[in-house]
Amino acid sequence: MSEEKEYIPRSAMSIHAHPDDQEFSVAGTLAKWARAGCEITSVILTSGDGGSNDPAHDASYKPTLARIREGEQSAASEVLGVKKTIYMHLPDGELEPTVALRKELTKIIRAHKPEVVVTGDPQGVFYGNGYINHPDHRAAAQLATYAVFPSSGSRLVFADLLAEGFEPHNVKRLYLHGPEKPDTWVDISETIEIKIAALRKHACQLGDWDPEKMIREWAEKDGKEKGFSYAESYKVMILEQEQPEN
């Protein structure tokens, strides 16, 4: 698959748990697609209102932090060229892959009709021996995966959506970042600077830390597989084959 002509979708939807998740993971790909004319929508499930360990902050700070983090996400999306960012305003640290939430995501997918959906790997738990994947990340990935299939394209799944005008939509490809065995690499050599600039918009999370060194190291490691200076890697599910042009 990685040897085929580079695939650029006409529309894409990025679905992640927190503000800054897509900037750490898939922002180089999104920026590349946006530059090529792809219309991108980002869906952020939680407000990131749990993202502070400052002893000066208690529960009363959560609404303020939510506003800050969503504002930073909007700024980051603008840097990437994302056309629209949708906030579901769910509480950070409490995300669960419920049927009700899958229905809400199904409605969003049917409304915007993306050609591609980009999310995390729902199976990812342990990365190396130093990072346990956040449960919100896994929940968001599971919700996105099963909203794409079978929910979005199945007429009688969430059949009441039909009465609201949300007809089925078949997503053509599902990009999962962070898989144990990727099969697709996107060359982000020309957009890694944009990725870093977008990530820097999340100032309340970064503090005095500059993420550039780490982001470049991650992308260099991914790029070595295919000889790219910088890359992002995925497992890609091809759910609908492109029809050959006559």
PyMOL commands that set and color helices and strands:
alter all, ss='L'
color gray80, all
select helices_A, chain A and resi 21-25+27-35+59-80+99-112+135-152+160-163+192-199+203-206+212-224
alter helices_A, ss='H'
color red, helices_A
select strands_A, chain A and resi 11-16+39-46+84-90+116-120+126-127+131-132+173-177+184-187+231-238
alter strands_A, ss='S'
color yellow, strands_A
deselect
rebuild
show_as cartoon
